[in-house]
Each structure stands twice: as C-alpha cells, then as structure tokens.
C-alpha cells in the first residue's frame, strides 16, 4: 500500500505543489476500546532541528504579539505539565500532550488566506502556535478548549512569516472526545461529536475533506478507495488516514500503537525524501509517547508519568534526531537558550522575531 500510494501520488504532487514552508501534516485519533490513541506526522520539506520539551506547571507567562503591540496581553499560570514537540522555539510547539491527557496539534490550512483569521476586536490576540502551549498549560477537556477559542483571537501572521497559511487545530482529551478547530471568514468553525465522523485532519479544511472522503467511499462501497493522482496531497492523506482509522478494530487489527505507526507511514508526504521530521503516537491511557524521526527509524518511547513537572527543577529537552532507541525517558538534558537559537537559525522569521522567541522563556516565572 505504501509503495503505490506514496511513490506514485505523493512524490510528484508534494515536490511540485507543496511549498517549502508551512505546516503540511496529518493527524488522527484511533478508538482503542474506548481509549484514545492520537497520531501525528510533522512533515517538512527541509530537515530542520526538532526537540521534545518538558514544560512545567506553576509557571507564570504572558502573551506578546509583535504585530499588535498595543493589544492587552493574556497572563496565565500553567496548571499542567506537558510534553511537546517543537521546531519554532520553546513555548511554541507544533503538538503535545499534558498531564491530564489533553492532546492538541496545529496544522497549516493550505490554500486558505491569512485573512481568514478574525480582524482585531475586543478579544485578546495570541499567536496561533503559542495557542497550542496555552491550552496544554490550562485545560484538560475538549469542551474547555472550544470555549477558550471563543474568547481568544488568533493573531494574523506577519508578511515575512515562514508559515504562509493560517492554522487549524485538532484536539482530543483522555476520554476520547475529539474536535477540529478552524477559523473561516473570521469565524470559529468547530467539528466535534456527530459533525466529526472521521477523526482526521490534514491540510485542507475539514468540510471539503469530509465531502471528498464520502464521495470516494460512496463510489467504492465494497472495495478499497482508489486515489486519483490529481486530488491534491492533503485530500489524499485525509482519505488514507480516515479510511484506515475507521477500519481499526482492536481485536483483529493488532496493537493500536503499531497500527497508528502504519497509518503515519502510509500518509508521509514524500517517504523518498524523509519529509516527516517525526512521526509520533500518543497513548493517552498509558501515558506514553512513541516516536521516530526522519534520520532514525528506531521507535523511541517516553513515559509521561516519570517526569518532575515542578517548575523548581530545570526544563528538560531531547533532540528528535538523537541516535537512540527504546525508552528514552532518562535521555533528556537541561534546556539552554542555545537550543532555541539552533531551532531559529535557519528560519524565515525576521531578526526581531527570532530575538523575541529566543528570549521569551526568560520572561516566564516559576511561582512555586
């Protein structure tokens, strides 16, 4: 399956159509006998540094939006510790899970204009990637996250941002409730419950992705879904992941973690070029993260319950590219500012933005 789908479809389309920047990814949820297992590919067309970061509870933080210096910032103190995967500096993760089992990730909504985000209004703004950490810091359920997105306005990107598209989010909690969150024409669009029959998100917005999935499924009720070569990589990935996720049955499909990695393998944008910086599987019930990276196919495991999330101890990090295998819980090292500088070195952010991101952790304060 991987060969004929990924080589024929992805190799040509991804190289020709997908920009080098953005967040071209795929994420999904499996129902493992009532226990959620989340999967995420973070695809990128360059092999840039990535780090797993242990974020602490009891840390006072404040939001800053460079494009809106007059806006009233949001202040909060983290209620939960979390483990995140980062490429844009500490405190700005692509995805992660917190102590309460809340999983959230951001993906780029390709083809959607930055203007889809709301215009400035009375709501406080926050950068869309920082919103990932904010929700991991503060909430434990999908309902809480949805309510939060109604009161905070995601800030528009700068013109020179390396992320040319607005973000969209998939969030799930320890009870298996899942939701997609988008902003279209300035308004919050949320799919959850019966409006989220396929618990998958790629880089097209949810409604057209679901419509495409249903059309192919209706035309092929008793056979595997064929994928035309002109459907676009995001829609292809949504269909592959959605079809496999809906077919998962714990008793006959095997372990959920293994099955999730098979989905991630089949939806990697361009396997020949190792476009997945990492593929991660989050086993919420067992408090485990399993991942592999573009340069190391060995699956590594992280025990979420083994970390000290107190802010009185140093923040720990792990290079996703490290030559390791098996349980890497004890392989984390102390965070230093040089790690942020490494992640930002080759990014397209302005010098002002790079300096701000690298220095932002210095503005946080442990309250314990």
C-alpha positions in Angstrom: 0.0 0.0 0.0 2.7 2.4 1.0 4.6 2.0 -2.3 1.9 2.5 -4.8 0.2 5.3 -2.9 3.1 7.3 -1.6 5.5 6.9 -4.5 3.0 7.5 -7.4 0.9 10.1 -5.7 3.0 11.9 -3.1 6.4 12.1 -4.7 5.2 14.1 -7.8 2.5 16.1 -6.1 4.4 17.1 -3.0 7.6 18.2 -4.7 5.6 20.3 -7.3 2.8 21.6 -5.3 3.7 21.9 -1.6 5.7 25.0 -0.5 8.9 24.6 1.5 7.3 26.4 4.4 4.0 25.8 6.3 2.8 23.0 8.4 2.0 20.2 6.0 1.0 17.4 8.4 -1.6 14.7 9.1 -3.1 13.8 12.5 -5.9 11.4 13.6 -7.4 9.6 16.6 -7.9 5.8 17.0 -10.6 4.4 19.3 -8.8 1.6 21.2 -11.6 0.0 23.2 -12.8 3.4 24.4 -9.2 4.7 25.0 -7.9 7.3 22.5 -4.6 6.9 20.7 -3.5 10.0 18.7 -1.1 10.0 15.8 0.7 12.9 14.1 3.2 13.3 11.2 5.0 16.6 11.2 6.1 16.8 7.5 8.5 19.4 6.3 10.5 19.8 3.1 13.7 20.6 4.9 15.5 18.6 7.7 15.3 21.3 10.4 16.0 20.7 14.2 13.3 19.5 16.4 13.1 19.0 20.2 10.9 17.3 22.6 10.4 19.6 25.6 9.2 19.0 29.1 7.0 22.0 30.1 6.4 22.8 33.8 3.3 23.6 35.8 3.2 26.7 38.1 4.9 28.9 35.5 3.6 32.5 35.1 3.5 33.6 31.4 2.3 36.5 29.3 1.5 36.6 25.6 3.1 39.1 23.3 2.0 39.7 19.7 4.6 41.7 17.9 2.2 42.9 15.2 -0.2 44.3 17.8 2.0 45.9 20.5 -1.0 47.9 21.8 -3.1 44.8 22.5 -3.8 43.8 26.0 -1.8 40.7 26.7 -3.1 37.4 28.2 -1.5 36.4 31.5 -1.7 32.9 33.0 0.0 30.4 35.2 0.4 26.9 33.8 -1.9 24.4 35.7 -0.5 21.3 34.0 2.9 20.0 32.9 3.2 18.8 29.3 5.4 17.2 26.8 5.7 18.9 23.4 7.4 18.7 20.0 8.9 22.0 18.9 10.7 23.4 15.9 9.9 27.1 16.4 11.5 27.5 19.9 10.4 26.6 23.4 6.8 27.7 24.3 5.7 27.4 20.7 5.1 23.7 20.0 3.6 22.0 17.0 1.9 19.4 19.2 1.9 17.9 22.6 0.0 16.2 25.5 -0.4 17.3 29.1 -0.6 15.5 32.4 -4.4 15.4 32.1 -4.2 13.5 28.8 -5.2 16.5 26.6 -3.6 16.3 23.1 -3.5 19.3 20.7 -1.7 20.0 17.5 -1.7 22.7 14.8 -1.6 22.2 11.1 -1.4 24.6 8.2 -4.6 25.1 6.3 -3.1 25.3 2.8 -4.9 27.5 0.2 -6.7 29.5 2.9 -5.7 33.1 3.2 -4.2 34.6 6.3 -7.2 37.0 6.3 -9.4 34.1 7.4 -8.4 34.9 11.0 -10.6 37.4 12.8 -10.0 41.1 12.4 -8.8 42.9 15.6 -11.6 43.2 18.1 -12.1 43.3 21.8 -10.8 39.8 22.3 -7.1 39.5 23.3 -4.9 38.1 20.5 -2.4 35.3 20.7 -0.1 33.7 18.1 -1.6 30.5 16.7 1.3 28.3 17.6 1.6 29.7 21.1 -2.1 28.8 21.5 -1.0 25.1 21.5 1.1 25.6 24.6 -1.6 27.9 26.2 -4.2 25.2 26.0 -1.9 22.4 27.2 -1.0 24.7 30.2 -4.6 25.4 31.2 -7.1 22.8 30.2 -7.9 19.1 30.4 -11.0 18.6 28.2 -12.1 19.4 24.6 -15.0 21.4 25.8 -12.7 23.7 27.8 -10.6 24.2 24.7 -13.5 25.0 22.5 -14.8 27.6 25.0 -11.3 29.1 25.2 -11.1 29.5 21.4 -14.3 31.6 21.5 -12.7 34.1 23.8 -9.2 34.4 22.3 -8.4 35.7 18.8 -5.6 34.1 16.9 -3.3 36.8 15.6 -2.6 37.2 11.9 0.9 36.3 10.7 3.5 38.7 9.6 4.0 39.0 5.8 7.5 37.5 6.2 6.3 34.6 8.3 7.6 31.2 7.3 4.0 30.0 7.9 2.1 31.3 4.9 -1.2 29.8 5.9 -3.5 30.2 9.0 -3.5 27.3 11.4 -6.2 24.7 12.2 -6.1 22.5 15.3 -7.1 19.0 16.2 -7.7 18.5 20.0 -8.6 15.4 21.9 -8.9 14.5 25.6 -8.3 11.4 27.8 -12.0 10.4 27.4 -11.7 10.2 23.6 -13.7 13.3 22.8 -12.1 15.0 19.7 -12.6 18.2 17.8 -11.2 20.2 14.9 -11.0 24.0 15.2 -10.7 26.3 12.3 -11.3 30.0 11.5 -13.1 30.7 8.2 -14.1 34.2 7.2 -13.1 35.4 10.6 -15.4 33.0 12.4 -14.7 29.9 14.6 -15.7 26.7 12.9 -15.7 23.6 15.2 -16.4 20.0 14.3 -17.0 17.5 17.1 -19.3 14.7 18.1 -21.6 13.7 15.2 -20.1 16.5 13.0 -16.7 14.8 13.2 -17.4 11.3 11.8 -13.9 10.9 10.6 -11.4 11.9 13.3 -8.6 13.1 11.0 -7.2 16.4 9.9 -4.6 17.1 7.1 -4.0 20.4 5.4 -7.4 21.1 3.8 -10.2 22.4 6.0 -12.5 19.7 7.4 -15.7 20.1 5.5 -14.3 19.7 1.9 -12.0 16.9 3.2 -15.0 15.0 4.6 -17.0 15.6 1.4 -14.2 14.2 -0.7 -13.8 11.2 1.7 -17.6 10.4 1.5 -17.7 10.7 -2.3 -14.9 8.2 -2.7 -16.4 5.9 -0.1 -19.8 6.0 -1.7 -18.4 5.1 -5.1 -16.4 2.2 -3.6 -18.7 0.6 -1.0 -17.2 -2.8 -1.4 -13.7 -2.1 -2.5 -10.7 -0.1 -1.3 -10.8 3.6 -2.1 -8.8 4.4 -5.2 -6.9 7.7 -5.1 -6.8 9.7 -8.3 -3.5 11.4 -8.9 -5.0 14.9 -9.3 -6.8 15.1 -6.0 -4.1 17.0 -4.1 -1.8 15.7 -1.4 -3.8 17.0 1.6 -7.1 15.3 0.4 -5.2 12.1 -0.3 -3.7 12.0 3.1 -7.1 12.7 4.8 -8.7 9.8 2.8 -6.0 7.3 3.6 -5.8 8.1 7.3 -9.6 8.3 7.6 -10.2 5.0 5.9 -7.6 3.2 8.0 -8.8 4.9 11.3 -12.4 3.9 10.7 -11.4 0.3 9.9 -9.4 -0.1 13.1 -10.7 -2.9 15.3 -8.6 -3.7 18.4 -9.2 -7.5 18.3 -8.3 -8.0 14.6 -6.1 -5.0 13.7 -3.4 -5.5 16.3 -2.0 -3.1 18.9 -3.2 0.4 18.4 0.3 2.0 18.6 1.6 -0.3 15.8 -1.5 0.4 13.7 -1.1 4.1 14.2 2.5 4.0 13.0 1.3 2.1 9.9 -1.1 4.9 9.2 1.7 7.5 9.7 3.9 5.6 7.3 1.2 5.5 4.6 0.5 9.2 4.8 4.0 10.6 4.9 4.1 13.3 2.3 7.2 12.0 0.5 8.9 9.0 2.0 11.7 9.0 -0.6 12.8 12.4 0.9 12.1 11.6 4.6 9.7 14.5 4.8 8.3 13.5 8.2 10.6 15.3 10.7 8.9 13.0 13.3 6.0 10.6 13.5 4.5 10.5 17.0 1.9 8.3 18.6 0.3 9.4 21.9 -1.1 6.7 24.1 -3.2 8.8 26.5 -4.4 5.9 28.7 -1.0 4.5 29.3 0.7 8.0 29.5 3.2 7.1 26.7 4.6 8.8 23.7 6.2 6.8 20.9 8.1 8.5 18.0 10.5 8.0 15.2 12.3 10.7 13.2 13.5 11.3 9.6 17.0 10.2 10.4 16.3 7.4 12.9 13.6 4.8 12.1 14.0 3.3 15.6 10.9 3.8 17.6 11.6 5.7 20.9 9.3 5.8 23.9 8.7 8.4 26.6 7.0 7.7 29.9 4.9 10.8 30.7 4.5 9.9 34.3 8.2 9.7 35.0 8.9 13.5 34.8 9.1 16.0 37.5 6.8 18.8 36.3 7.6 21.1 39.1 8.9 24.4 37.9 11.6 24.4 40.6 13.6 21.9 38.6 15.3 22.5 35.2 13.3 22.2 31.9 14.4 19.1 30.1 14.7 18.6 26.3 15.6 15.8 23.8 16.8 16.2 20.3 14.4 14.3 18.0 17.4 13.4 15.8 19.4 11.7 18.5 20.8 8.3 17.8 18.7 6.5 20.4 16.2 3.6 20.6 13.8 2.2 23.1 12.8 4.0 26.3 14.5 7.5 26.1 12.8 8.9 29.2 16.1 9.3 31.0 18.0 10.7 28.0 16.6 14.3 28.4 19.1 17.1 29.1 18.8 20.6 30.6 17.4 23.2 28.3 19.6 26.1 27.2 18.9 29.2 25.1 21.3 27.9 22.5 18.7 25.2 21.7 16.2 27.9 20.7 18.8 29.7 18.7 19.6 26.5 16.9 15.9 25.9 16.0 15.5 29.5 14.8 18.9 29.9 13.0 17.7 28.9 9.5 14.0 30.0 9.9 12.5 32.8 7.8 11.4 34.8 10.8 12.6 38.4 11.0 15.6 39.1 13.2 13.2 40.8 15.6 11.0 37.8 15.8 14.0 35.4 16.3 15.3 37.5 19.2 11.9 37.7 20.8 11.3 33.9 20.5 14.7 33.0 21.8 14.3 35.4 24.8 10.7 34.7 25.6 11.4 31.8 28.1 13.4 34.4 30.1 10.1 36.3 30.7 8.4 33.3 32.4 8.5 33.0 36.2 8.2 29.9 38.4 5.5 30.6 41.1 6.1 27.6 43.3 
